[in-house]
């Protein structure tokens, strides 16, 4: 961990006496260490910051102010005023923001962490934050446990992202989607709501088939448990939901079945011609809007997804972050729209009417909030920015659009500590490079995002998500949510596993991808660190063995994963070291069990010389390296051995042939589970560097071919060692220059074809 600290708000009690009036605050804070990973995205970490000579659109709906200075102390805004009147003392890190605009951190109120067919557990928090979204309400989820865990992880400073206001799983009627919580039993629904309230969710979302009688129960139990309810409605009309006491309704007018003909009470039915034919200025529309307003029901705008549906025209930046699967789906969708022309199912006039409807609702005093509802090519964060542009196109003034996207969201969340740039508020501030009032596209020009007064670099956050949104690893957080490599090796999990000021070595990953063990050099003492994936979050890395003197390295799971093998200079009496290195193991009954105490593998594998690096075939045959046992062999000479596993014991090792071994150094062998190839480290003449990786293939007669240097695609002038191929056969891991790299195993085709 670096020494930097972040101010995290634990409890904030703010007494508001009116818009723009002085606020009293009682703020408790604590300091949390920020992880190296989060630190890698931070550009400003001073406790005291002065933003000077800047235009402010403060989120209150009031006109902008030019040439302002904002003072921030320990994550709190402590003063605001004309730059000529504010004194900046030497203790402040001053940023001259001439020509820039600042707005409050955006509060996204329909900001899922998934898109159809995939979660975005790794990428969406970073993309939201990069685009100036410092708080999100997830508005329903298919990954409740993972999202709750990620929210806590962000709060602890382990990963970057917005503050996450969690939702529970979707609720629907008896005939709704089977993967939602269907209303088939009142007690079950009430108990379910109580359960999720206990898990820390703050919102529930009801879906299309929720009937009025269902909603009555859901709202009643939610409010008893201090939860709020929003809805994507159909079986229940907006008017009915307002009378029942729902807190918010999503998607503007487009799902307002008050206006549908042939609507059957309590059933998701009716003609949707109103989306095209409805007069937004009609008394019929006004009556429903006034009912929402008088009952205090907020309306959730999702213009960005409507624009994506209507126009099917992705920005280049959307395509840069999307996984290949979603790019292909977008290209097919765009082609279908071109082919269908006017028959395309989402009509452009629906978008135009939505924009007009929301402006009218807002201007009449309705509480309008916004979120992108990410999906299709409408990406997290980028969609929030698109919402602003669409609000301006709809006729909102800049200060009105910012109010909708910031303080209105805070009001619906019942939060008085965020949403505006005012004295006493949390310093959630977005610095935009340009004049937002004169050019709505400036909303995309995010220069710095301050969250609790800590400045994040949006470019680094976006780069970390490129090509990864909706990928397999984004969906499961396998491999730490990293974008998977192709033909070129890439540093593995930068600043999470492979850290710039630390040396990492051999690693092993469980077959399900939920356990990761690797070697670390801690000031000359080798340690094995491990982390586990739990509910979408990798646990803090821990030492497997607690010793300041004994070396442990080269972890490798057995085929059944009930043993973890490693090497150590640990003595047999447990509390001291010995002169040579042996192979050891620990064992367990299953993954829920604790590991045993270390057990020396013993004879015939271990000897009085050094043994390195265990690797196994499917049948348990062990490959490893041992010092050259021939007379007068130099101390640096190692050979690779093979030991069959029979009836629970390893047999006498056999030395591999000369196609593998030389009189030099051969060690760190990985054997493929089917014993068809091996990769190992060797130091030989005409190599690329200090030590290279070589590959040897086994033919159908069981004979090993001459080892081949893996060349410049893998090897460098530095030392390459510790190869490992994942159980699914997809990725090759290895160490280079004291960091862990990975690459697609398709690279092995280059050698297997020889």
C-alpha positions in Angstrom: 0.0 0.0 0.0 1.1 3.5 -0.7 0.9 6.2 2.0 -1.8 8.2 0.3 -5.1 8.4 2.2 -8.7 9.1 1.2 -11.4 10.8 3.1 -14.4 8.6 3.2 -17.7 9.9 4.7 -19.3 7.6 7.2 -22.1 9.7 8.5 -23.2 13.1 7.2 -26.1 15.0 8.7 -26.9 18.1 6.8 -29.7 20.5 7.8 -31.1 22.3 4.7 -33.1 25.4 5.3 -33.7 26.3 1.7 -32.1 26.5 -1.7 -28.9 28.4 -1.5 -29.1 29.0 2.2 -26.4 28.2 4.7 -26.1 24.6 5.7 -25.1 23.2 9.0 -23.0 20.0 8.8 -21.8 17.4 11.2 -19.4 15.2 9.4 -17.5 12.2 10.7 -14.7 11.0 8.5 -12.0 8.3 8.6 -8.8 7.7 6.6 -8.5 4.6 4.5 -5.5 3.3 2.7 -5.9 3.4 -1.0 -4.8 0.3 -2.8 -1.9 0.5 -5.3 -4.5 -0.3 -8.0 -6.7 2.7 -7.1 -3.6 4.9 -6.7 -2.6 4.2 -10.3 -5.6 6.2 -11.5 -5.2 9.2 -9.2 -3.7 12.4 -10.4 -4.3 14.7 -7.4 -4.0 13.6 -3.8 -3.5 16.8 -1.9 -5.7 17.2 1.2 -6.1 20.9 0.4 -7.1 22.0 -3.1 -8.0 25.3 -4.6 -9.8 25.4 -8.0 -9.4 29.0 -9.2 -10.6 31.2 -12.0 -13.3 28.7 -13.1 -16.9 28.9 -14.3 -19.3 27.1 -12.0 -22.6 25.5 -12.8 -23.4 24.5 -9.3 -26.3 22.1 -9.7 -28.9 24.2 -7.9 -30.5 25.4 -11.1 -29.2 28.9 -10.6 -27.3 30.7 -13.3 -23.6 30.0 -13.8 -20.9 32.1 -12.2 -17.6 33.1 -13.8 -14.1 33.6 -12.3 -14.8 31.6 -9.1 -12.5 29.9 -6.7 -13.5 26.7 -4.7 -11.5 25.7 -1.7 -11.5 22.0 -0.6 -10.1 20.7 2.7 -10.0 17.0 3.4 -12.7 16.2 0.8 -15.1 18.9 1.9 -15.9 22.2 0.1 -15.0 24.9 2.7 -15.4 28.1 0.7 -16.6 29.4 -2.7 -16.4 32.9 -4.1 -15.1 35.4 -6.6 -11.5 34.6 -7.3 -10.5 38.2 -6.5 -12.0 37.8 -3.0 -10.7 34.4 -2.0 -7.2 34.1 -0.5 -5.3 30.9 -1.4 -2.8 30.1 1.3 0.5 28.2 0.8 -1.1 25.0 2.1 -3.3 24.6 -0.9 -2.6 22.8 -4.2 -3.8 25.5 -6.6 -5.2 24.6 -10.0 -5.8 27.5 -12.4 -8.8 26.4 -14.3 -9.2 29.4 -16.6 -11.3 28.4 -19.6 -12.8 25.4 -17.8 -16.2 24.7 -16.3 -16.9 22.7 -13.2 -20.1 20.9 -12.3 -21.1 18.7 -9.4 -20.4 15.0 -9.7 -23.1 13.4 -11.8 -25.6 11.3 -9.9 -26.8 8.5 -12.2 -30.2 7.2 -11.3 -30.6 4.5 -13.9 -27.0 3.2 -14.0 -26.9 -0.5 -14.3 -23.7 -2.5 -13.9 -24.7 -4.9 -16.6 -25.9 -5.0 -20.1 -28.0 -7.7 -21.8 -26.1 -11.1 -21.6 -23.3 -9.8 -19.5 -22.4 -7.9 -16.3 -19.9 -5.1 -16.4 -18.4 -5.7 -12.9 -14.9 -4.5 -13.8 -15.4 -1.8 -16.4 -18.6 0.0 -15.5 -17.3 1.5 -12.2 -14.3 2.9 -14.0 -16.2 4.2 -17.0 -18.8 5.9 -14.8 -16.2 7.6 -12.7 -14.1 8.6 -15.8 -17.2 10.4 -17.2 -17.8 12.4 -14.1 -20.4 10.1 -12.5 -19.5 10.0 -8.8 -22.7 8.4 -7.5 -24.9 5.7 -9.1 -28.2 4.1 -8.2 -28.1 0.8 -10.0 -31.9 0.6 -10.6 -32.3 -3.1 -10.4 -29.8 -5.8 -10.8 -29.1 -9.4 -11.9 -25.9 -9.5 -9.8 -26.9 -8.2 -6.4 -24.3 -10.0 -4.3 -21.5 -8.9 -6.6 -22.6 -5.3 -6.8 -22.9 -5.1 -3.1 -19.4 -6.4 -2.7 -18.0 -4.0 -5.3 -19.7 -1.1 -3.6 -17.9 -2.0 -0.4 -14.7 -2.6 -2.2 -14.8 0.9 -3.7 -15.7 2.4 -0.3 -12.6 0.8 1.1 -10.4 2.3 -1.6 -9.5 -1.1 -3.1 -10.7 -0.2 -6.6 -11.8 3.1 -8.3 -15.4 3.8 -9.0 -18.4 5.9 -8.0 -20.3 5.6 -4.8 -22.8 2.8 -5.5 -26.3 2.9 -4.1 -27.3 -0.7 -4.4 -30.6 -2.2 -5.7 -32.1 -5.6 -5.0 -33.1 -8.1 -7.7 -36.0 -7.2 -9.9 -39.6 -7.8 -8.7 -42.4 -8.7 -11.1 -45.9 -10.2 -11.3 -46.8 -13.9 -11.3 -46.4 -14.1 -15.0 -43.2 -12.1 -15.2 -39.7 -13.3 -16.1 -38.6 -16.4 -14.4 -35.2 -15.0 -13.4 -37.0 -12.2 -11.5 -38.7 -12.4 -8.1 -42.3 -13.3 -9.1 -45.2 -12.3 -6.9 -46.7 -15.7 -6.2 -46.9 -15.4 -2.4 -47.2 -12.3 -0.3 -45.2 -13.6 2.7 -42.4 -14.7 0.5 -42.2 -11.3 -1.2 -42.3 -9.5 2.2 -39.6 -11.8 3.6 -37.5 -11.3 0.4 -37.7 -7.5 0.7 -36.6 -7.7 4.4 -33.7 -10.0 3.4 -32.4 -7.5 0.8 -32.8 -4.6 3.2 -30.6 -6.5 5.6 -28.0 -7.0 2.9 -27.7 -3.2 2.4 -29.7 -2.4 -0.7 -31.5 0.9 -0.7 -33.8 0.5 -3.7 -36.1 -2.0 -5.3 -37.3 -2.0 -8.9 -40.5 -3.5 -10.1 -40.9 -4.7 -13.7 -43.6 -4.8 -16.4 -45.9 -7.5 -15.1 -46.2 -6.1 -11.6 -49.9 -5.6 -10.9 -51.4 -2.9 -8.7 -52.1 -5.4 -6.0 -48.5 -6.6 -6.1 -47.2 -3.1 -6.0 -49.3 -2.2 -2.9 -47.5 -4.9 -1.0 -44.0 -4.2 -2.4 -44.2 -0.4 -1.6 -45.6 -1.1 1.8 -42.9 -3.5 2.8 -40.2 -1.5 1.2 -41.1 1.7 3.0 -41.3 -0.2 6.3 -37.7 -1.2 5.7 -36.5 2.3 4.6 -36.2 1.3 1.0 -37.5 3.2 -2.1 -39.2 1.7 -5.1 -39.0 2.6 -8.7 -40.6 0.8 -11.7 -40.5 0.0 -15.4 -44.3 -0.3 -15.6 -46.9 -1.8 -17.8 -49.5 -3.9 -15.9 -49.7 -1.0 -13.5 -50.3 2.5 -14.9 -48.4 5.6 -13.8 -51.5 7.0 -12.2 -52.1 3.8 -10.2 -48.5 3.6 -9.1 -48.6 7.2 -8.0 -51.7 6.6 -5.8 -50.0 3.5 -4.3 -47.0 5.5 -3.3 -44.2 4.5 -5.6 -41.1 6.7 -5.3 -40.1 6.9 -9.0 -41.0 5.7 -12.4 -38.5 4.9 -15.2 -38.3 5.8 -18.9 -40.5 8.9 -19.1 -43.7 8.7 -21.1 -42.8 5.7 -23.4 -44.1 3.1 -20.9 -47.0 5.2 -19.7 -49.9 2.8 -20.3 -52.4 5.4 -18.9 -52.5 6.5 -22.5 -52.8 3.0 -24.2 -56.0 1.9 -25.8 -57.3 -1.6 -25.2 -55.5 -1.6 -21.8 -56.8 -4.5 -19.6 -56.7 -3.6 -15.9 -53.8 -5.3 -14.0 -52.4 -6.9 -17.2 -49.4 -5.8 -19.2 -51.4 -5.0 -22.4 -52.6 -2.3 -24.6 -52.0 -0.6 -27.9 -48.7 1.5 -28.0 -49.8 3.8 -30.8 -49.8 6.5 -28.1 -46.1 6.7 -28.5 -46.6 8.1 -32.0 -50.0 9.8 -31.8 -50.1 11.3 -28.3 -50.2 15.1 -28.1 -47.7 15.9 -25.3 -49.5 19.2 -24.6 -52.9 17.5 -24.2 -55.0 17.7 -21.0 -54.7 13.9 -20.9 -50.9 14.1 -20.6 -51.0 17.0 -18.2 -53.5 15.2 -15.9 -51.1 12.2 -15.4 -48.1 14.5 -15.0 -49.9 16.5 -12.3 -50.8 13.3 -10.5 -47.1 12.3 -10.4 -46.1 15.7 -9.2 -48.8 16.0 -6.5 -47.8 12.6 -5.2 -44.1 13.3 -5.2 -43.2 10.7 -7.8 -40.0 11.3 -9.6 -39.6 10.5 -13.3 -36.4 8.7 -14.5 -35.2 9.9 -17.8 -33.2 7.4 -20.0 -32.9 9.4 -23.2 -29.5 7.9 -24.1 -30.8 4.4 -24.6 -33.8 5.8 -26.6 -31.3 7.6 -28.8 -29.3 4.4 -29.3 -32.5 2.5 -30.2 -33.7 5.2 -32.6 -30.5 6.0 -34.4 -28.3 3.0 -34.0 -25.2 5.1 -34.5 -22.3 4.4 -32.1 -19.6 6.9 -31.3 -16.0 5.8 -31.8 -15.5 6.0 -28.1 -18.3 3.5 -27.5 -16.8 1.0 -30.0 -13.3 1.4 -28.4 -14.5 0.1 -25.0 -16.9 -2.6 -26.2 -15.9 -6.3 -26.3 -15.7 -7.8 -29.8 -19.0 -9.7 -29.2 -20.9 -6.4 -28.7 -19.2 -4.7 -31.6 -20.3 -7.5 -33.9 -23.9 -7.3 -32.5 -23.9 -3.5 -33.1 -22.8 -3.9 -36.7 -25.5 -6.5 -37.4 -28.1 -4.2 -35.7 -27.0 -1.2 -37.7 -27.3 -3.3 -41.0 -30.8 -4.5 -40.0 -31.9 -0.9 -39.4 -30.6 0.2 -42.8 -32.5 -2.7 -44.4 -35.8 -2.0 -42.6 -35.7 1.7 -43.0 -39.0 3.2 -41.8 -40.1 -0.2 -40.5 -37.5 0.0 -37.8 -39.3 -0.9 -34.5 -38.1 2.2 -32.5 -39.4 5.3 -34.2 -37.5 8.6 -34.2 -40.6 10.4 -33.1 -40.7 8.4 -29.9 -37.4 9.9 -28.9 -38.6 13.4 -29.8 -41.8 13.0 -27.8 -39.8 11.7 -24.8 -37.6 14.8 -24.9 -40.6 17.1 -25.0 -42.5 15.2 -22.3 -39.6 15.4 -19.9 -39.1 19.1 -20.5 -42.7 19.7 -19.8 -42.7 17.6 -16.7 -39.6 19.4 -15.4 -40.9 22.9 -16.1 -44.2 22.1 -14.3 -42.2 21.3 -11.2 -41.8 17.6 -11.5 -38.7 15.9 -10.0 -36.8 14.6 -13.1 -33.7 12.5 -12.7 -31.6 10.8 -15.2 -29.5 7.8 -16.1 -28.3 6.1 -19.3 -29.8 2.6 -18.9 -26.7 1.2 -20.6 -27.1 -1.4 -23.3 -26.6 -1.9 -27.0 -23.8 0.6 -27.8 -24.9 3.0 -25.0 -22.0 2.6 -22.7 -21.7 3.4 -19.0 -20.7 7.1 -18.4 -20.7 7.9 -22.1 -24.5 7.5 -21.9 -24.7 9.9 -19.0 -22.9 12.5 -21.0 -25.2 11.8 -24.0 -28.1 12.5 -21.7 -26.9 16.0 -21.1 -26.5 16.6 -24.8 -30.1 15.3 -25.4 -31.5 17.5 -22.6 -30.0 20.6 -24.3 -31.4 19.5 -27.6 -34.8 19.1 -25.9 -34.7 22.7 -24.8 -33.3 22.5 -21.3 -31.0 25.3 -20.2 -27.5 24.1 -19.2 -28.1 24.9 -15.5 -31.4 23.0 -15.7 -29.9 19.9 -17.4 -27.1 19.9 -14.7 -29.7 20.2 -12.0 -31.6 17.1 -13.3 -28.3 15.1 -13.4 -27.0 16.2 -10.0 -29.1 17.8 -7.3 -32.4 16.2 -8.4 -30.8 12.8 -8.0 -29.5 13.7 -4.6 -33.0 14.8 -3.6 -34.5 11.5 -4.7 -31.8 9.7 -2.8 -32.6 11.8 0.3 -29.0 13.0 0.3 -27.9 16.5 1.3 -24.2 16.0 1.2 -23.9 15.7 -2.6 -25.4 17.0 -5.7 -24.3 20.7 -5.7 -21.2 22.7 -5.4 -21.8 24.5 -2.2 -20.0 25.1 1.0 -20.1 22.1 3.4 -20.8 19.6 0.6 -18.6 16.7 -0.3 -16.1 17.7 -3.0 -17.5 15.6 -5.8 -16.6 17.9 -8.7 -16.1 17.4 -12.5 -13.6 19.6 -14.3 -14.5 20.1 -18.0 -12.1 21.5 -20.5 -14.1 24.3 -22.1 -17.3 26.4 -21.7 -20.2 24.0 -21.2 -22.8 26.7 -21.6 -21.6 27.6 -25.1 -21.0 24.0 -26.3 -22.8 21.0 -24.9 -20.1 18.7 -26.3 -17.8 20.0 -23.6 -19.6 17.5 -21.3 -17.3 14.9 -22.9 -14.1 16.8 -22.2 -13.6 15.6 -18.6 -10.2 16.7 -17.4 -10.3 15.6 -13.8 -12.9 14.0 -11.6 -12.8 14.8 -7.9 -14.5 12.3 -5.7 -14.3 13.2 -2.0 -11.6 15.7 -3.0 -9.4 13.0 -4.6 -8.6 13.7 -8.3 -8.9 10.8 -10.8 -7.5 10.7 -14.3 -10.3 10.0 -16.7 -8.0 8.9 -19.6 -6.4 6.2 -17.5 -9.7 4.9 -16.3 -11.1 4.7 -19.9 -7.9 3.0 -21.2 -8.3 0.4 -18.5 -11.7 -0.5 -19.9 -10.9 -0.5 -23.6 -12.2 -3.5 -25.5 -13.4 -5.1 -22.3 -17.0 -4.0 -21.7 -19.2 -7.1 -21.5 -16.4 -9.6 -22.0 -16.2 -12.9 -20.2 -13.8 -11.5 -17.6 -15.9 -8.4 -17.1 -19.0 -10.6 -16.5 -17.3 -12.8 -13.9 -14.3 -10.8 -12.7 -12.1 -13.8 -13.6 -8.5 -12.9 -14.0 -9.3 -9.7 -11.9 -11.6 -8.5 -14.7 -8.7 -7.8 -17.0 -9.1 -7.7 -20.7 -7.8 -11.0 -22.0 -4.6 -10.9 -24.2 -4.3 -12.0 -27.8 -1.1 -12.8 -29.7 1.1 -10.3 -27.8 2.0 -10.9 -24.1 0.7 -8.3 -21.7 1.5 -7.4 -18.1 -1.0 -9.3 -15.9 -3.2 -7.2 -13.6 -1.0 -4.1 -13.5 -0.9 -2.6 -10.0 -3.0 -5.4 -8.6 -0.7 -8.4 -9.1 2.2 -7.1 -11.2 3.3 -4.0 -9.2 6.1 -1.7 -10.4 8.0 -1.7 -7.1 7.8 -5.4 -6.4 9.1 -8.6 -7.8 6.5 -11.4 -8.6 7.3 -14.9 -9.7 5.5 -18.2 -10.4 1.7 -18.3 -10.2 -1.1 -20.8 -10.3 -4.8 -20.4 -10.8 -7.6 -22.7 -9.8 -9.6 -24.3 -12.6 -12.7 -22.2 -11.8 -10.6 -19.0 -11.8 -11.5 -18.2 -8.2 -8.1 -18.7 -6.5 -4.8 -17.2 -7.4 -1.4 -18.0 -5.8 1.9 -16.3 -6.7 5.4 -15.7 -5.5 6.6 -12.3 -4.1 10.1 -11.1 -3.2 9.7 -9.2 0.1 13.1 -7.6 0.6 15.0 -10.8 -0.2 12.6 -13.2 1.5 10.4 -15.2 -0.9 6.7 -15.4 0.0 3.6 -17.0 -1.5 0.6 -14.6 -1.6 -2.9 -15.6 -2.4 -6.3 -14.0 -3.1 -9.8 -15.4 -3.7 -12.7 -14.2 -5.8 -15.8 -13.8 -3.6 -19.0 -12.2 -4.9 -17.2 -10.5 -7.7 -14.4 -9.0 -5.6 -10.9 -10.4 -5.1 -10.0 -10.5 -1.4 -7.1 -8.5 -0.1 -3.9 -10.4 -0.8 -2.4 -12.3 2.1 0.7 -14.3 2.9 0.1 -18.1 2.8 2.8 -18.6 5.4 3.8 -16.2 8.1 7.6 -16.1 8.3 10.2 -13.4 8.0 13.1 -15.7 7.3 12.0 -18.9 5.5 11.6 -18.7 1.7 8.4 -20.0 0.0 7.9 -19.9 -3.8 6.7 -21.6 -6.9 3.1 -22.5 -5.9 1.3 -25.1 -8.1 -2.1 -26.7 -7.5 -2.4 -30.5 -8.0 -4.8 -31.8 -10.7 -7.6 -32.3 -8.1 -6.7 -29.0 -6.4 -6.6 -30.7 -3.0 -2.9 -30.0 -2.7 -0.8 -26.9 -3.2 2.8 -27.7 -4.0 5.6 -25.2 -3.5 9.3 -25.0 -2.8 11.0 -23.9 0.4 14.2 -23.9 2.4 12.2 -24.7 5.5 13.8 -27.2 7.8 11.9 -30.3 9.0 11.7 -28.9 12.5 9.5 -26.1 11.1 11.1 -23.1 12.7 14.4 -22.7 10.9 16.0 -22.9 7.4 18.3 -25.4 5.8 20.9 -25.3 3.1 18.9 -26.8 0.2 15.5 -26.3 -1.2 12.8 -29.0 -1.3 9.4 -29.5 -2.8 6.6 -29.3 -0.1 2.8 -29.4 -0.1 -0.2 -28.5 1.9 -3.5 -30.3 1.5 -7.3 -29.8 2.1 -10.5 -31.8 1.8 -12.2 -29.2 -0.4 -12.1 -25.5 -1.2 -14.1 -24.7 1.9 -11.5 -26.4 4.1 -8.4 -24.9 5.7 -5.0 -25.9 4.4 -2.9 -28.3 6.5 0.5 -27.6 7.9 3.3 -27.9 5.3 4.4 -31.5 4.5 7.8 -32.3 2.9 7.4 -34.4 -0.2 10.4 -36.4 0.8 12.1 -39.2 -1.1 12.5 -40.1 -3.8 11.8 -36.6 -5.2 13.7 -34.5 -2.8 17.4 -34.9 -2.3 20.3 -33.2 -0.5 20.4 -30.8 -3.5 17.9 -28.1 -4.6 14.6 -29.1 -6.2 12.5 -26.5 -8.0 9.0 -26.1 -9.5 6.4 -28.8 -9.5 4.0 -29.4 -12.5 1.6 -32.2 -13.1 -0.1 -34.3 -15.9 -3.7 -35.3 -15.6 -2.8 -38.6 -14.1 -0.6 -36.9 -11.4 2.8 -37.5 -12.9 5.2 -35.0 -11.5 7.7 -32.9 -13.5 10.2 -30.9 -11.6 13.8 -29.7 -11.7 16.8 -30.7 -9.5 20.4 -29.7 -9.4 22.7 -31.7 -11.7 23.8 -34.7 -9.7 26.8 -35.6 -11.8 30.3 -35.3 -10.4 31.8 -31.8 -10.5 28.6 -30.3 -11.9 28.5 -26.6 -11.5 26.1 -25.2 -8.9 24.0 -23.4 -11.5 23.4 -26.6 -13.5 19.8 -28.0 -13.2 18.0 -30.8 -15.0 14.3 -31.7 -15.5 13.0 -34.9 -14.0 9.8 -37.0 -14.3 8.2 -39.0 -11.5 5.1 -41.1 -12.1 2.4 -41.2 -9.4 1.2 -44.7 -8.6 -1.0 -45.9 -5.7 -0.6 -42.6 -3.8 3.2 -42.4 -4.1 5.7 -40.8 -6.5 8.1 -43.3 -8.1 11.9 -42.9 -8.5 12.4 -39.8 -10.8 13.8 -40.4 -14.3 16.0 -37.7 -15.9 14.6 -36.2 -19.1 16.6 -36.9 -22.3 19.2 -34.7 -23.9 16.5 -33.2 -26.2 15.5 -31.4 -22.9 18.5 -31.3 -20.6 22.0 -29.9 -21.2 24.9 -29.5 -18.9 23.6 -26.0 -18.2 20.4 -24.8 -16.5 17.0 -26.3 -17.2 14.2 -25.7 -14.6 10.8 -24.2 -14.0 9.1 -26.8 -16.2 5.4 -26.7 -17.0 4.0 -29.9 -18.4 0.8 -29.9 -20.3 -1.9 -32.1 -18.6 -1.9 -34.5 -21.6 1.9 -34.6 -21.6 2.0 -33.5 -25.2 4.4 -30.5 -24.6 6.5 -28.9 -22.0 7.7 -25.3 -21.5 10.7 -24.6 -19.3 13.3 -22.1 -18.6 16.9 -22.6 -19.8 20.1 -20.6 -19.9 21.9 -21.5 -23.2 24.2 -20.0 -25.7 22.6 -17.7 -28.3 19.6 -17.2 -26.1 17.8 -13.9 -26.0 18.7 -12.9 -22.5 19.5 -14.0 -19.0 17.2 -17.0 -19.2 14.6 -17.9 -21.9 11.6 -20.1 -22.2 11.9 -23.1 -24.4 9.2 -25.6 -25.7 9.5 -29.2 -26.5 6.9 -31.4 -28.1 6.2 -35.1 -27.5 5.4 -37.3 -30.6 2.9 -40.1 -30.8 5.6 -42.6 -29.8 6.4 -40.7 -26.6 9.7 -39.3 -27.8 10.5 -35.7 -26.9 11.7 -33.4 -29.7 14.6 -31.0 -29.4 13.6 -27.9 -27.3 13.0 -24.7 -29.3 13.6 -21.2 -28.0 10.2 -19.4 -27.9 11.8 -16.4 -29.6 11.1 -12.7 -29.4 7.4 -13.2 -29.0 8.0 -14.4 -25.5 11.7 -13.9 -24.6 13.6 -10.7 -24.0 17.0 -9.5 -22.9 15.8 -10.1 -19.3 15.0 -13.3 -17.5 11.8 -15.3 -18.5 10.8 -18.1 -16.2 7.9 -19.8 -14.3 5.6 -20.8 -17.2 2.0 -21.9 -16.3 -1.0 -22.6 -18.6 -4.4 -22.3 -17.2 -6.6 -25.3 -16.7 -8.9 -24.3 -19.5 -5.9 -24.2 -21.8 -6.5 -20.6 -22.9 -3.7 -18.6 -21.4 0.1 -18.9 -20.8 1.4 -17.1 -17.8 5.1 -16.5 -17.1 7.4 -14.1 -15.3 9.6 -11.6 -17.2 11.7 -8.9 -15.6 10.2 -9.6 -12.2 6.6 -9.2 -13.3 3.9 -11.7 -14.4 2.8 -11.6 -18.0 0.1 -13.5 -19.9 -0.7 -14.3 -23.5 -3.2 -16.4 -25.4 -2.1 -20.0 -25.9 -2.8 -19.6 -29.6 0.8 -18.4 -29.6 1.9 -22.0 -29.0 0.6 -22.9 -32.5 3.7 -21.2 -33.8 5.8 -23.9 -32.3 3.5 -26.9 -32.5 3.3 -26.5 -36.2 7.1 -26.8 -36.6 
